[in-house]
Amino acid sequence: MAHVILWEFRPRAGKEKEFEAVYGPAGDWASLFRRSPDFLGTELLRDRSDPSRYLTLDRWRSRESFEDFRHYHASEYESLDARCSSLTEQEAPLGAYETREP
């Protein structure tokens, strides 16, 4: 079972490419998360019907592994979050989900 965290974003006009570079699977957030062996990857999705809307899906081995990561890397997480705030007009957490393996 994996833990998936879903966020919705609307980048500032003219910042879309920079936003995609920072929030994509090879971006700054994924680089930070890769410090944990329990990080499974990030996906960045762009809404076809509303191109100003993006979703990110961050996958972790478990909720506990993500919480441990946030605890031990809180200052780096907060610093990156503050630096990225200029890229977005809106961001909202949409929930945390558990996957069920067959």
MODELLER restraints for C-alpha pairs under 7 A, 6 or more apart:
rsr = mdl.restraints
at = mdl.atoms
rsr.add(forms.Gaussian(group=physical.xy_distance, feature=features.Distance(at['CA:1:A'], at['CA:98:A']), mean=6.38, stdev=0.5))
rsr.add(forms.Gaussian(group=physical.xy_distance, feature=features.Distance(at['CA:1:A'], at['CA:99:A']), mean=5.25, stdev=0.5))
rsr.add(forms.Gaussian(group=physical.xy_distance, feature=features.Distance(at['CA:1:A'], at['CA:100:A']), mean=5.33, stdev=0.5))
rsr.add(forms.Gaussian(group=physical.xy_distance, feature=features.Distance(at['CA:1:A'], at['CA:101:A']), mean=5.85, stdev=0.5))
rsr.add(forms.Gaussian(group=physical.xy_distance, feature=features.Distance(at['CA:2:A'], at['CA:59:A']), mean=6.68, stdev=0.5))
rsr.add(forms.Gaussian(group=physical.xy_distance, feature=features.Distance(at['CA:2:A'], at['CA:60:A']), mean=5.79, stdev=0.5))
rsr.add(forms.Gaussian(group=physical.xy_distance, feature=features.Distance(at['CA:2:A'], at['CA:61:A']), mean=4.71, stdev=0.5))
rsr.add(forms.Gaussian(group=physical.xy_distance, feature=features.Distance(at['CA:2:A'], at['CA:62:A']), mean=5.37, stdev=0.5))
rsr.add(forms.Gaussian(group=physical.xy_distance, feature=features.Distance(at['CA:2:A'], at['CA:98:A']), mean=5.63, stdev=0.5))
rsr.add(forms.Gaussian(group=physical.xy_distance, feature=features.Distance(at['CA:2:A'], at['CA:99:A']), mean=5.23, stdev=0.5))
rsr.add(forms.Gaussian(group=physical.xy_distance, feature=features.Distance(at['CA:3:A'], at['CA:59:A']), mean=5.73, stdev=0.5))
rsr.add(forms.Gaussian(group=physical.xy_distance, feature=features.Distance(at['CA:3:A'], at['CA:60:A']), mean=5.03, stdev=0.5))
rsr.add(forms.Gaussian(group=physical.xy_distance, feature=features.Distance(at['CA:3:A'], at['CA:61:A']), mean=5.94, stdev=0.5))
rsr.add(forms.Gaussian(group=physical.xy_distance, feature=features.Distance(at['CA:3:A'], at['CA:62:A']), mean=4.87, stdev=0.5))
rsr.add(forms.Gaussian(group=physical.xy_distance, feature=features.Distance(at['CA:3:A'], at['CA:63:A']), mean=5.47, stdev=0.5))
rsr.add(forms.Gaussian(group=physical.xy_distance, feature=features.Distance(at['CA:3:A'], at['CA:96:A']), mean=6.93, stdev=0.5))
rsr.add(forms.Gaussian(group=physical.xy_distance, feature=features.Distance(at['CA:3:A'], at['CA:97:A']), mean=5.75, stdev=0.5))
rsr.add(forms.Gaussian(group=physical.xy_distance, feature=features.Distance(at['CA:3:A'], at['CA:98:A']), mean=4.75, stdev=0.5))
rsr.add(forms.Gaussian(group=physical.xy_distance, feature=features.Distance(at['CA:3:A'], at['CA:99:A']), mean=6.53, stdev=0.5))
rsr.add(forms.Gaussian(group=physical.xy_distance, feature=features.Distance(at['CA:4:A'], at['CA:57:A']), mean=6.26, stdev=0.5))
rsr.add(forms.Gaussian(group=physical.xy_distance, feature=features.Distance(at['CA:4:A'], at['CA:58:A']), mean=5.47, stdev=0.5))
rsr.add(forms.Gaussian(group=physical.xy_distance, feature=features.Distance(at['CA:4:A'], at['CA:59:A']), mean=4.54, stdev=0.5))
rsr.add(forms.Gaussian(group=physical.xy_distance, feature=features.Distance(at['CA:4:A'], at['CA:60:A']), mean=6.32, stdev=0.5))
rsr.add(forms.Gaussian(group=physical.xy_distance, feature=features.Distance(at['CA:4:A'], at['CA:96:A']), mean=5.58, stdev=0.5))
rsr.add(forms.Gaussian(group=physical.xy_distance, feature=features.Distance(at['CA:4:A'], at['CA:97:A']), mean=5.02, stdev=0.5))
rsr.add(forms.Gaussian(group=physical.xy_distance, feature=features.Distance(at['CA:4:A'], at['CA:98:A']), mean=6.16, stdev=0.5))
rsr.add(forms.Gaussian(group=physical.xy_distance, feature=features.Distance(at['CA:5:A'], at['CA:57:A']), mean=5.58, stdev=0.5))
rsr.add(forms.Gaussian(group=physical.xy_distance, feature=features.Distance(at['CA:5:A'], at['CA:58:A']), mean=5.11, stdev=0.5))
rsr.add(forms.Gaussian(group=physical.xy_distance, feature=features.Distance(at['CA:5:A'], at['CA:59:A']), mean=6.60, stdev=0.5))
rsr.add(forms.Gaussian(group=physical.xy_distance, feature=features.Distance(at['CA:5:A'], at['CA:95:A']), mean=6.08, stdev=0.5))
rsr.add(forms.Gaussian(group=physical.xy_distance, feature=features.Distance(at['CA:5:A'], at['CA:96:A']), mean=4.42, stdev=0.5))
rsr.add(forms.Gaussian(group=physical.xy_distance, feature=features.Distance(at['CA:5:A'], at['CA:97:A']), mean=6.37, stdev=0.5))
rsr.add(forms.Gaussian(group=physical.xy_distance, feature=features.Distance(at['CA:6:A'], at['CA:55:A']), mean=6.83, stdev=0.5))
rsr.add(forms.Gaussian(group=physical.xy_distance, feature=features.Distance(at['CA:6:A'], at['CA:56:A']), mean=5.68, stdev=0.5))
rsr.add(forms.Gaussian(group=physical.xy_distance, feature=features.Distance(at['CA:6:A'], at['CA:57:A']), mean=4.78, stdev=0.5))
rsr.add(forms.Gaussian(group=physical.xy_distance, feature=features.Distance(at['CA:6:A'], at['CA:58:A']), mean=6.68, stdev=0.5))
rsr.add(forms.Gaussian(group=physical.xy_distance, feature=features.Distance(at['CA:6:A'], at['CA:93:A']), mean=6.22, stdev=0.5))
rsr.add(forms.Gaussian(group=physical.xy_distance, feature=features.Distance(at['CA:6:A'], at['CA:94:A']), mean=5.31, stdev=0.5))
rsr.add(forms.Gaussian(group=physical.xy_distance, feature=features.Distance(at['CA:6:A'], at['CA:95:A']), mean=5.55, stdev=0.5))
rsr.add(forms.Gaussian(group=physical.xy_distance, feature=features.Distance(at['CA:6:A'], at['CA:96:A']), mean=6.20, stdev=0.5))
rsr.add(forms.Gaussian(group=physical.xy_distance, feature=features.Distance(at['CA:7:A'], at['CA:55:A']), mean=5.49, stdev=0.5))
rsr.add(forms.Gaussian(group=physical.xy_distance, feature=features.Distance(at['CA:7:A'], at['CA:56:A']), mean=5.25, stdev=0.5))
rsr.add(forms.Gaussian(group=physical.xy_distance, feature=features.Distance(at['CA:7:A'], at['CA:57:A']), mean=6.81, stdev=0.5))
rsr.add(forms.Gaussian(group=physical.xy_distance, feature=features.Distance(at['CA:7:A'], at['CA:92:A']), mean=5.71, stdev=0.5))
rsr.add(forms.Gaussian(group=physical.xy_distance, feature=features.Distance(at['CA:7:A'], at['CA:93:A']), mean=4.42, stdev=0.5))
rsr.add(forms.Gaussian(group=physical.xy_distance, feature=features.Distance(at['CA:7:A'], at['CA:94:A']), mean=5.24, stdev=0.5))
rsr.add(forms.Gaussian(group=physical.xy_distance, feature=features.Distance(at['CA:8:A'], at['CA:54:A']), mean=5.75, stdev=0.5))
rsr.add(forms.Gaussian(group=physical.xy_distance, feature=features.Distance(at['CA:8:A'], at['CA:55:A']), mean=4.56, stdev=0.5))
rsr.add(forms.Gaussian(group=physical.xy_distance, feature=features.Distance(at['CA:8:A'], at['CA:56:A']), mean=6.64, stdev=0.5))
rsr.add(forms.Gaussian(group=physical.xy_distance, feature=features.Distance(at['CA:8:A'], at['CA:91:A']), mean=5.57, stdev=0.5))
rsr.add(forms.Gaussian(group=physical.xy_distance, feature=features.Distance(at['CA:8:A'], at['CA:92:A']), mean=5.22, stdev=0.5))
rsr.add(forms.Gaussian(group=physical.xy_distance, feature=features.Distance(at['CA:8:A'], at['CA:93:A']), mean=6.30, stdev=0.5))
rsr.add(forms.Gaussian(group=physical.xy_distance, feature=features.Distance(at['CA:8:A'], at['CA:94:A']), mean=6.63, stdev=0.5))
rsr.add(forms.Gaussian(group=physical.xy_distance, feature=features.Distance(at['CA:9:A'], at['CA:53:A']), mean=5.92, stdev=0.5))
rsr.add(forms.Gaussian(group=physical.xy_distance, feature=features.Distance(at['CA:9:A'], at['CA:54:A']), mean=5.12, stdev=0.5))
rsr.add(forms.Gaussian(group=physical.xy_distance, feature=features.Distance(at['CA:9:A'], at['CA:55:A']), mean=6.18, stdev=0.5))
rsr.add(forms.Gaussian(group=physical.xy_distance, feature=features.Distance(at['CA:9:A'], at['CA:88:A']), mean=6.82, stdev=0.5))
rsr.add(forms.Gaussian(group=physical.xy_distance, feature=features.Distance(at['CA:9:A'], at['CA:90:A']), mean=5.59, stdev=0.5))
rsr.add(forms.Gaussian(group=physical.xy_distance, feature=features.Distance(at['CA:9:A'], at['CA:91:A']), mean=4.40, stdev=0.5))
rsr.add(forms.Gaussian(group=physical.xy_distance, feature=features.Distance(at['CA:9:A'], at['CA:92:A']), mean=6.59, stdev=0.5))
rsr.add(forms.Gaussian(group=physical.xy_distance, feature=features.Distance(at['CA:10:A'], at['CA:52:A']), mean=5.61, stdev=0.5))
rsr.add(forms.Gaussian(group=physical.xy_distance, feature=features.Distance(at['CA:10:A'], at['CA:53:A']), mean=5.04, stdev=0.5))
rsr.add(forms.Gaussian(group=physical.xy_distance, feature=features.Distance(at['CA:10:A'], at['CA:54:A']), mean=6.31, stdev=0.5))
rsr.add(forms.Gaussian(group=physical.xy_distance, feature=features.Distance(at['CA:10:A'], at['CA:88:A']), mean=5.70, stdev=0.5))
rsr.add(forms.Gaussian(group=physical.xy_distance, feature=features.Distance(at['CA:10:A'], at['CA:89:A']), mean=5.62, stdev=0.5))
rsr.add(forms.Gaussian(group=physical.xy_distance, feature=features.Distance(at['CA:10:A'], at['CA:90:A']), mean=5.10, stdev=0.5))
rsr.add(forms.Gaussian(group=physical.xy_distance, feature=features.Distance(at['CA:10:A'], at['CA:91:A']), mean=6.49, stdev=0.5))
rsr.add(forms.Gaussian(group=physical.xy_distance, feature=features.Distance(at['CA:11:A'], at['CA:19:A']), mean=6.52, stdev=0.5))
rsr.add(forms.Gaussian(group=physical.xy_distance, feature=features.Distance(at['CA:11:A'], at['CA:52:A']), mean=6.72, stdev=0.5))
rsr.add(forms.Gaussian(group=physical.xy_distance, feature=features.Distance(at['CA:11:A'], at['CA:87:A']), mean=5.66, stdev=0.5))
rsr.add(forms.Gaussian(group=physical.xy_distance, feature=features.Distance(at['CA:11:A'], at['CA:88:A']), mean=3.99, stdev=0.5))
rsr.add(forms.Gaussian(group=physical.xy_distance, feature=features.Distance(at['CA:11:A'], at['CA:89:A']), mean=5.56, stdev=0.5))
rsr.add(forms.Gaussian(group=physical.xy_distance, feature=features.Distance(at['CA:12:A'], at['CA:87:A']), mean=5.69, stdev=0.5))
rsr.add(forms.Gaussian(group=physical.xy_distance, feature=features.Distance(at['CA:12:A'], at['CA:88:A']), mean=4.92, stdev=0.5))
rsr.add(forms.Gaussian(group=physical.xy_distance, feature=features.Distance(at['CA:12:A'], at['CA:89:A']), mean=5.19, stdev=0.5))
rsr.add(forms.Gaussian(group=physical.xy_distance, feature=features.Distance(at['CA:15:A'], at['CA:87:A']), mean=5.93, stdev=0.5))
rsr.add(forms.Gaussian(group=physical.xy_distance, feature=features.Distance(at['CA:19:A'], at['CA:87:A']), mean=6.01, stdev=0.5))
rsr.add(forms.Gaussian(group=physical.xy_distance, feature=features.Distance(at['CA:21:A'], at['CA:27:A']), mean=5.32, stdev=0.5))
rsr.add(forms.Gaussian(group=physical.xy_distance, feature=features.Distance(at['CA:22:A'], at['CA:28:A']), mean=4.94, stdev=0.5))
rsr.add(forms.Gaussian(group=physical.xy_distance, feature=features.Distance(at['CA:22:A'], at['CA:29:A']), mean=6.48, stdev=0.5))
rsr.add(forms.Gaussian(group=physical.xy_distance, feature=features.Distance(at['CA:23:A'], at['CA:29:A']), mean=5.91, stdev=0.5))
rsr.add(forms.Gaussian(group=physical.xy_distance, feature=features.Distance(at['CA:23:A'], at['CA:44:A']), mean=6.84, stdev=0.5))
rsr.add(forms.Gaussian(group=physical.xy_distance, feature=features.Distance(at['CA:24:A'], at['CA:42:A']), mean=6.95, stdev=0.5))
rsr.add(forms.Gaussian(group=physical.xy_distance, feature=features.Distance(at['CA:24:A'], at['CA:43:A']), mean=6.48, stdev=0.5))
rsr.add(forms.Gaussian(group=physical.xy_distance, feature=features.Distance(at['CA:24:A'], at['CA:44:A']), mean=5.31, stdev=0.5))
rsr.add(forms.Gaussian(group=physical.xy_distance, feature=features.Distance(at['CA:25:A'], at['CA:41:A']), mean=6.90, stdev=0.5))
rsr.add(forms.Gaussian(group=physical.xy_distance, feature=features.Distance(at['CA:25:A'], at['CA:42:A']), mean=5.06, stdev=0.5))
rsr.add(forms.Gaussian(group=physical.xy_distance, feature=features.Distance(at['CA:25:A'], at['CA:43:A']), mean=5.80, stdev=0.5))
rsr.add(forms.Gaussian(group=physical.xy_distance, feature=features.Distance(at['CA:25:A'], at['CA:44:A']), mean=6.91, stdev=0.5))
rsr.add(forms.Gaussian(group=physical.xy_distance, feature=features.Distance(at['CA:30:A'], at['CA:42:A']), mean=6.37, stdev=0.5))
rsr.add(forms.Gaussian(group=physical.xy_distance, feature=features.Distance(at['CA:33:A'], at['CA:39:A']), mean=6.14, stdev=0.5))
rsr.add(forms.Gaussian(group=physical.xy_distance, feature=features.Distance(at['CA:36:A'], at['CA:69:A']), mean=6.83, stdev=0.5))
rsr.add(forms.Gaussian(group=physical.xy_distance, feature=features.Distance(at['CA:38:A'], at['CA:60:A']), mean=5.68, stdev=0.5))
rsr.add(forms.Gaussian(group=physical.xy_distance, feature=features.Distance(at['CA:38:A'], at['CA:61:A']), mean=5.24, stdev=0.5))
rsr.add(forms.Gaussian(group=physical.xy_distance, feature=features.Distance(at['CA:38:A'], at['CA:65:A']), mean=6.24, stdev=0.5))
rsr.add(forms.Gaussian(group=physical.xy_distance, feature=features.Distance(at['CA:39:A'], at['CA:59:A']), mean=6.25, stdev=0.5))
rsr.add(forms.Gaussian(group=physical.xy_distance, feature=features.Distance(at['CA:39:A'], at['CA:60:A']), mean=4.61, stdev=0.5))
rsr.add(forms.Gaussian(group=physical.xy_distance, feature=features.Distance(at['CA:39:A'], at['CA:61:A']), mean=6.53, stdev=0.5))
rsr.add(forms.Gaussian(group=physical.xy_distance, feature=features.Distance(at['CA:40:A'], at['CA:59:A']), mean=5.05, stdev=0.5))
rsr.add(forms.Gaussian(group=physical.xy_distance, feature=features.Distance(at['CA:40:A'], at['CA:60:A']), mean=5.17, stdev=0.5))
rsr.add(forms.Gaussian(group=physical.xy_distance, feature=features.Distance(at['CA:40:A'], at['CA:61:A']), mean=6.70, stdev=0.5))
rsr.add(forms.Gaussian(group=physical.xy_distance, feature=features.Distance(at['CA:41:A'], at['CA:58:A']), mean=5.99, stdev=0.5))
rsr.add(forms.Gaussian(group=physical.xy_distance, feature=features.Distance(at['CA:41:A'], at['CA:59:A']), mean=5.34, stdev=0.5))
rsr.add(forms.Gaussian(group=physical.xy_distance, feature=features.Distance(at['CA:42:A'], at['CA:56:A']), mean=6.84, stdev=0.5))
rsr.add(forms.Gaussian(group=physical.xy_distance, feature=features.Distance(at['CA:42:A'], at['CA:57:A']), mean=5.52, stdev=0.5))
rsr.add(forms.Gaussian(group=physical.xy_distance, feature=features.Distance(at['CA:42:A'], at['CA:58:A']), mean=4.53, stdev=0.5))
rsr.add(forms.Gaussian(group=physical.xy_distance, feature=features.Distance(at['CA:42:A'], at['CA:59:A']), mean=6.25, stdev=0.5))
rsr.add(forms.Gaussian(group=physical.xy_distance, feature=features.Distance(at['CA:43:A'], at['CA:56:A']), mean=5.56, stdev=0.5))
rsr.add(forms.Gaussian(group=physical.xy_distance, feature=features.Distance(at['CA:43:A'], at['CA:57:A']), mean=5.14, stdev=0.5))
rsr.add(forms.Gaussian(group=physical.xy_distance, feature=features.Distance(at['CA:43:A'], at['CA:58:A']), mean=6.69, stdev=0.5))
rsr.add(forms.Gaussian(group=physical.xy_distance, feature=features.Distance(at['CA:44:A'], at['CA:54:A']), mean=6.95, stdev=0.5))
rsr.add(forms.Gaussian(group=physical.xy_distance, feature=features.Distance(at['CA:44:A'], at['CA:55:A']), mean=5.87, stdev=0.5))
rsr.add(forms.Gaussian(group=physical.xy_distance, feature=features.Distance(at['CA:44:A'], at['CA:56:A']), mean=4.66, stdev=0.5))
rsr.add(forms.Gaussian(group=physical.xy_distance, feature=features.Distance(at['CA:44:A'], at['CA:57:A']), mean=6.71, stdev=0.5))
rsr.add(forms.Gaussian(group=physical.xy_distance, feature=features.Distance(at['CA:45:A'], at['CA:54:A']), mean=5.43, stdev=0.5))
rsr.add(forms.Gaussian(group=physical.xy_distance, feature=features.Distance(at['CA:45:A'], at['CA:55:A']), mean=5.04, stdev=0.5))
rsr.add(forms.Gaussian(group=physical.xy_distance, feature=features.Distance(at['CA:45:A'], at['CA:56:A']), mean=6.25, stdev=0.5))
rsr.add(forms.Gaussian(group=physical.xy_distance, feature=features.Distance(at['CA:46:A'], at['CA:53:A']), mean=6.09, stdev=0.5))
rsr.add(forms.Gaussian(group=physical.xy_distance, feature=features.Distance(at['CA:46:A'], at['CA:54:A']), mean=4.47, stdev=0.5))
rsr.add(forms.Gaussian(group=physical.xy_distance, feature=features.Distance(at['CA:46:A'], at['CA:55:A']), mean=6.55, stdev=0.5))
rsr.add(forms.Gaussian(group=physical.xy_distance, feature=features.Distance(at['CA:47:A'], at['CA:53:A']), mean=5.55, stdev=0.5))
rsr.add(forms.Gaussian(group=physical.xy_distance, feature=features.Distance(at['CA:47:A'], at['CA:54:A']), mean=5.96, stdev=0.5))
rsr.add(forms.Gaussian(group=physical.xy_distance, feature=features.Distance(at['CA:60:A'], at['CA:66:A']), mean=6.28, stdev=0.5))
